[in-house]
Amino acid sequence: MVAELLDLPYISLATKFELNGAAATVTREIEGGEEVCEVSLPLVVSCNKGMAEQRIPNMRGIMAARTKPLKVVEPVATEALTSIAEFSLPRQKRALS
């Protein structure tokens, strides 16, 4: 539905997703094998469960990260893209007796 509203190509049930500059290579399982699609960006992709699960770092990686320098990037002032027209609190509910 989102792809139709945005008028973009859509690929369902992806098992692997790779970006190659202005194109994407999407692999999905089909009956009897795998299908590999190469599509230009932008596009809408739905993924199989488990494709984007978190990876838990091992203890060695955690300890190595403690000694690496942390680069602090200063924020840059930008123009607001939205504005607040009105703000008001909702009416209080009456207490039930």
Secondary structure, DSSP 4 states (H G I P E B T S, - for coil): -HHHHHT--EEEEEEEEEEETTEEEEEEEETTEEEEEEEESS-EEEE-TTTT---PPPHHHHHHHHHSPPPP--------S-------PPPPPPPP-
